[in-house]
């Protein structure tokens, strides 16, 4: 996530990440790996379309300033990331974290991700994370059945079942 940390707390600086993505794509083209380069470009495009899909219900779409900061268009208004709701910010942080894994095998630990997330977003969270990185293993602590309701119930482990009794000394 260091690629997205801005010197200004009011912006989400995409400059470093954009440079990294562009450099990777150019190297793939130079190495005559056109299919991989095309796949990387598609992965980036699909990622931003996914964000737009999530924010569509709030009439927001992701945009980039000339200096590659991320803003959101809301009708005729532009919103900086600090003007988004806490749920919208949380969603962006989770999705960018998964995107930065570059589809590599990884483990993502989420503690109560449902906090501040609309119920419809909770239902789609796991599926969306898995679409961004199908090689990401998720370990989620949650109180919300909405997080695992969409076909993930058989993967739930109740912590109570993991308790063991310690014999008295």
C-alpha positions in Angstrom: 0.0 0.0 0.0 3.0 2.3 0.2 2.5 2.9 -3.5 -0.8 4.7 -2.7 0.4 6.8 0.3 0.2 10.5 -0.7 2.1 13.4 0.8 -1.3 15.0 1.2 -3.8 13.3 3.5 -6.6 14.5 1.2 -5.6 12.4 -1.8 -5.0 8.9 -2.8 -1.9 9.1 -4.9 -1.9 6.6 -7.7 1.3 8.0 -9.3 3.8 5.4 -7.9 1.4 2.5 -8.6 0.6 3.8 -12.1 4.4 4.1 -12.9 5.0 0.6 -11.6 2.1 -0.8 -13.7 3.3 1.0 -16.8 6.9 -0.1 -16.3 5.8 -3.7 -15.9 3.6 -3.6 -19.0 6.4 -1.9 -21.1 8.9 -4.6 -20.0 6.5 -7.3 -21.0 6.1 -5.8 -24.4 9.8 -5.4 -24.8 10.3 -9.0 -23.8 7.9 -9.9 -26.6 5.4 -11.1 -24.0 2.4 -9.4 -25.6 -0.2 -11.8 -24.2 1.1 -11.2 -20.6 1.2 -7.4 -21.2 -2.3 -7.5 -22.6 -3.4 -9.5 -19.6 -1.9 -7.0 -17.2 -3.6 -4.1 -19.0 -6.9 -6.0 -18.8 -6.4 -6.7 -15.1 -6.0 -3.0 -14.4 -9.0 -2.1 -16.5 -11.1 -4.8 -14.9 -10.1 -3.6 -11.4 -11.2 -0.1 -12.0 -14.4 -1.2 -13.6 -15.0 -3.3 -10.5 -14.6 -0.2 -8.3 -17.0 1.7 -10.6 -19.5 -1.2 -10.3 -19.4 -1.0 -6.5 -19.8 2.8 -6.4 -22.4 2.9 -9.1 -25.2 2.7 -6.5 -23.9 5.9 -4.9 -23.6 7.6 -8.3 -19.8 7.8 -8.0 -17.2 6.8 -10.5 -13.4 6.7 -10.1 -11.4 9.2 -12.0 -7.8 10.3 -12.2 -6.5 13.8 -12.1 -3.7 14.8 -14.5 -1.2 14.2 -11.7 -2.6 10.6 -11.2 -4.4 11.3 -7.9 -7.6 9.3 -7.5 -10.9 11.3 -7.2 -14.5 10.3 -7.6 -16.9 12.0 -9.9 -20.4 12.4 -8.3 -22.6 14.0 -10.9 -21.0 17.4 -11.5 -19.0 17.3 -8.3 -15.6 15.8 -7.7 -14.8 14.2 -4.4 -11.4 13.5 -2.9 -11.0 10.2 -1.2 -11.1 11.8 2.3 -14.7 12.9 1.4 -15.9 9.3 0.9 -17.8 7.5 3.6 -15.9 5.3 6.0 -17.3 2.2 4.2 -16.2 3.4 0.8 -12.7 4.1 2.1 -12.5 0.7 3.7 -13.7 -1.0 0.5 -11.0 0.8 -1.5 -8.3 -0.1 1.0 -9.3 -3.8 0.9 -9.6 -3.9 -2.9 -6.3 -2.1 -3.5 -4.5 -4.3 -1.0 -5.7 -7.4 -2.9 -5.0 -5.8 -6.3 -1.4 -5.1 -5.2 -0.9 -8.9 -4.5 -0.7 -9.2 -8.3 -2.7 -12.5 -8.3 0.2 -14.1 -6.4 -0.6 -16.7 -3.6 -1.2 -14.7 -0.5 -3.1 -14.7 2.8 -5.4 -11.8 3.7 -6.5 -11.3 7.3 -9.6 -9.2 7.8 -11.0 -8.4 11.2 -14.6 -7.4 11.1 -14.6 -6.1 7.5 -18.4 -5.6 7.7 -17.9 -2.5 9.9 -19.2 0.5 7.8 -20.0 -1.7 4.8 -23.4 -1.7 3.3 -25.1 -5.1 3.6 -25.1 -5.5 -0.2 -21.3 -4.9 -0.2 -20.9 -7.5 2.6 -22.7 -10.1 0.4 -20.3 -9.4 -2.5 -17.0 -8.9 -0.5 -15.5 -12.5 -0.6 -16.5 -13.1 -4.2 -15.0 -9.7 -5.3 -11.8 -10.3 -3.4 -11.5 -13.7 -5.0 -12.1 -12.2 -8.5 -9.3 -9.7 -8.0 -6.9 -12.4 -6.7 -8.1 -16.0 -7.1 -4.9 -17.1 -5.3 -5.7 -15.2 -2.1 -6.6 -17.2 1.0 -8.9 -15.3 3.3 -9.1 -15.5 7.0 -11.9 -13.3 8.2 -13.2 -12.7 11.7 -16.8 -11.4 11.5 -20.0 -11.2 13.3 -22.0 -10.7 10.1 -23.6 -13.6 8.3 -23.8 -11.3 5.3 -20.0 -11.7 4.7 -20.3 -15.5 4.1 -23.9 -15.8 3.1 -23.3 -16.0 -0.7 -22.1 -19.6 -0.9 -19.3 -19.4 1.7 -21.2 -20.9 4.7 -19.5 -24.3 4.3 -16.1 -22.6 4.8 -17.1 -21.0 8.2 -15.3 -22.2 11.3 -16.9 -21.3 14.6 -14.2 -20.4 17.0 -16.1 -22.2 19.8 -15.3 -25.5 18.1 -11.6 -24.8 18.3 -11.5 -24.4 22.1 -9.8 -27.0 24.1 -10.0 -27.5 27.8 -6.9 -27.1 29.8 -6.7 -29.6 32.6 -6.4 -28.2 36.1 -3.0 -28.6 37.7 
